[in-house]
Amino acid sequence: MITTVDYHTGGEPFRIVTGGGPDLPGEDVPARRIAAMEKADDLRRLLCHEPRGHADMYGCFLVPPDDPGAHLGALFWHKDGFSTACGHGTIALGAYAVHEGLVAAPRDGVTDVVIDVPSGRVTARVRTSGGRVRGVTFVNVPSYVLARDVPADGVQVDLAYGGAIYASLPAAAVGLSVEPRHLTALIGHARRIKAALAGHPATRHPRDERLSGVYGVIFHDVLPDADGAAHQRNVTVFADGEVDRSPCGSGTAARLALLHDDGLRGTLVHHSVVGSSFVARVAEVVAEGIVPEIEGMAYRTGRHVFELDPEDPVGTGFVLR
């Protein structure tokens, strides 16, 4: 039996495995990710695919951190495999760590939950008031622009790294806008753009080949500025046609790197296709690029015990998309 605690961040699900998972060997979290691909892929499918999940499900396995400087490690997964970064998941993990007492937090104040993930060490800065979690700020790894105006499937995209590599373009470039009614068409464009970029030199991570390749395609609409902040609406299509309901944490980091390179020096309010939002700003400029901090909130949706009947003909499940 597998136990989980489930959250959503901005509408995007996040299933945290709390019991029954396998031991995953490795000297660090990136190495454990490789081990998970071999030893835990059946469990990923069981928890992510239908009938226990769905084509847009997301979650993680908890693993030991790389060293005592972090509170925990996390391996992120989706319907197609294991990702290198997850901002909405990091926000959920911060709330989870405080809710479950894994990291002590004051009744009123700010607590840093430090997490090792495949892209590096990140922080979930948890704000509490009146004994409740009121907000979580995701402090990401350094994020930066990789390439501009790269041709792909008849359009030009900008490539940026935010813990994973994203291709970014206006939705108008494909004659659409970021609205639920256009999701099917946007997913089709994203799949073709990602396929066109496969193996492109600009999609290689400069230092770690395990972080190479386009993970997601971000379509955005520019909205009017308000309250001194830039506003954009986006939808991120990641993996093989999976849609992020949140504004996408690591995708927001990649967008912020591009916007900072364009001259933005203030706040970005990043809206999602379902109307949720993250507030993003540059915490620091470093040699590699920028250190983004992205504020959102996660809410617990349930606790679950999953099992697999050995006689169940659908086994670890299926996806219809």
N, C-alpha and C positions, 0 to 999 in steps of 0.2 A: 504494500500500500504506500502511496505517495501523498504527502501532505503539502499543502501550499497555502500561502496568504496572497490574496489578489488585491491589486490596486488599479486605479486609473489615474492618469495624469493628463489633464486637458482632454479627456475622452478616450485616450489611447490605453488599452489594457496592459497590465504588467503582472505576470504570475510568478511569484517568488517561491521556489521549492525549498521547503523547510525541513523535510524529512523523507527518507527512503531513496535518496539519490546515491549514485555510485561514488566511490573514491576515485578521484582523477589525479594521476601523478603528474609531476612537473616541477621544475625549479622556480617557475614564476607563473603568473596568470596567463600570459601568451602561450606558454608551453602547455598549460592545462587546457587551454582552448583546443589545441591540436589533439590532445588526448580525448577530449569530449567528443570530437568528430568521430573518433573510432569506437569509444566505449559507451557513449551516452546518447547516440543519435536515435535509437529506438525510444528512449524515454522522452527526448525532445518531441518526437512525432506523437507519442501517446498524449502528451499534455497540450500540444499545440494544434494538432489536426482535429477535425471532426471525428466523433461526436462530442469530445470534451472541450475542443476549442473551435477555431474557424480559420479561414484563410488569412485573416489579418491579426491573428493572435500574436502576443509577444510575452517573453518572460526571461527568467534567469535561473541558473544554478549558483548557489552560494559556495565559495571555495575559500581556502585560507588566503590571506594577503601575502604579498611578496616578502614583507618584513614587519616588525612591530610598529613601524611608522603609520600603518593603516589599520583600520578597524576590521575590514573584511575585503574579500575579493568577490568578483561577480563575472560570470560567463553569460552573455546575452544570447538569446536564441529567438528565432522566428520560424515561419513555416518551411523555409528553404535551407536553414542552417544556422550558423553561429556568427554573429556580427562582432565588430571590433569596438563599437562604442554605442552608447544609448543614453541620451540626455534625459528623456522622460523617465527612463528606468532608474537613472541615478537619483532623480528627484524622488521617485517612489521609495527607493532604498533608504534615503535619508529619513523620510517619514516613518518607514518601517522600523529602522534601527532605534528611533526614539520611542515610537509607540510600544515596541516590545521590550524596552529597557536594555537593549544591547549596548547602547551608548547613553550614559547619564546626561540628562538635560535639565536646566533650571526651569522653574515654573514660568519665569519671565526672562527671556534672554535669547542668545544665539549660540548654537552648538555646531561644531564642525564634525561631520561624519566623513572620514577619509576612506576612499574605496579604490582598490587596485582593479583595473579593467584591462582588456587586451591592448588598448591604445595608450595606457599609462596610468598615472595616479590622478584621480579627480576628487573633488570635494562636494559634498551636499551640505550646504550651510543652512541649518534648520532653525527657523525663528519660532519661538514659543511665547505665548501670552495667555495668562490665566490657566496654565497647565495644559494648553492645547497647542498643537502644531498649527501655525497660521500661514506659513509660507516656507518654501525651500528654494535656495539659490544654488544652481549647478555651476561650479567653477571648473572649467574644462581645461584640457591640455592645450598648449599653444596651437593656434589655428592660423591658416595662411592661404594665400592665393597660389595656385599651381600654374594656371594658364588662362588666357583670355581668348575669346572668339575662336574656339575650336570647332571646326565644322563637324556636324553629326546629323545624319538623316535629313539633310536639307535645311537645317537651322544652325545657328552658332551658339555655343554654350560656354560658360565660364566654369572652370574647375577649381574647387577649393577644398581644403582639408579641415575638418572639424572633429577629428577622432576617427573619421571615415571620410572617403572621398566622395564628393557630390558634384554633379553637373547641374548648373543653374541657368535658367532662362525665363524671360517673361512668358506667361501663358498666352499673351497676345501674339507671340512669335509663331504659334501654331493655330492662331485664329480662335482662341478660346479664352475663358476667364476661369478663375478658381471658384467654382461653384459645384455643389453636389451633382447637378444635372449633367456636368461635363466629365464626371469621373471616369466613365468607361473610355471615352476618347482620350483623356489625359493618360490613363494607364497604357493604352496602346502606343501613344507617342513615347512614353517613358521607356517602354520595352524596346522600341526600335532605336531610340537614342542610345540607350545603354549597350545594345548589341553593336551599334556602329562604333562605339568607343572602346570596345574590347581590344586589349593589346596596344592601345595608343600610348606612345611614350609619356604623354602628359598625365596619364592615370597611374603612373608608378610613384610610390612613396619614395622620397629621397633617401631614406635610411633603413627602412624595414620592409622587405618585400611582402611580409605577411599582412601589411596594411594597404597593399596596392589594389587597384581595380575600383571602378565606379560602383559604389554601394547604392546610391540613390540619385534620383533626378528630381530637382526642386523646380516647380512652376510657381511663379509669383505674380501678383498684381500690386502695383504701387497705389496706395491710398493717400488721401490728403493728410498732411501733417496735422497734429493736434496736441495741445498742451506742451509744445516745445519738443515733441518727439516725432521721429519718422514712423510711419505706419505702413506695413505691408501685409498682405494676405498670401499664404502659400499652401501648397499641398506637396508633400514629399512622397514619391512613389519609390519604394526601396525593394531590395531583393528581387524576386520575380513577380512584379505587379502588386506588391503589398502596399496598402495605403495607410499612412500615418494620420490618425485622427487628431493628434496634438499638433502644435506648430513645429514639432521635431526638434529636440534639444541639440543634438550634434549637427543637424542641418541648419539650425539657427546660428550656431557657431560659425559654420562655413559661410552663411549669408553675411554675418557680421564682419568676417574677414574681408569679403568682397566690398562691402559698403564702406568699411574703414579705408580700404585702398582707394575707393572713389572719393574720399574726403569727409565721410560722416564722422562727426566727433561727439555726437550726443547719443540719445537713447533710441533703440529700435523697439517698437511694440509690434510683435510678430503674431498675427492672427492665423488661426487654422481654418480648414474647410468646414468645421463644425461650429465655429464661432468662439472657441477657447483662445487664450492668448498667453504668450510669454513676454517678459520684459527683459531685453538684452542690452548690455553695455560692455565696453572694454574696461576691464579691471586694470590691465597693465599692457604696455608695449614691450616686447622682448625681441631678442635677436631673430627668432624664428618667425615672428609675426605678432599676434595679439593673444592675450589671455582673456577669453570671454567669460562673463558671468551672466547667467540666464535664470530669471526668477519665475517660478510657477508654483503649483500646488498639486499634491497627490492625495487621493481619498481611498480608504480601504473599502472594498466591495464585498469581501467574503473570505471565509476559511473553508478549505475543501480537503476531502480525502478521496483520492482517485485509486482505482484498482483496474486490473485487466483480468477478466475471466478467461482462463485458458481455452475455453470452448467458444469464445466470441469470434464469429467468422470475419469481422472487420478488423480484428487485431488492434494494431496501434493506430488505426484510423485512416482517414482519407481527406482530401480537399477537392472541392468541386471547381475551383478557379485556378 
